[in-house]
């Protein structure tokens, strides 16, 4: 697992743990947004290099 994939898994766990512990919704949302950003970056890196 590379660094980005590790960060994705860590962020996913933090988000889920925050949800389960009923933390403030804003905290869960921040983790969700960070996870989206990381997944978009991962997708971009894994996608074929078309018109770049």
Beta strands, then each sheet from edge to edge (+ up, - down):
end
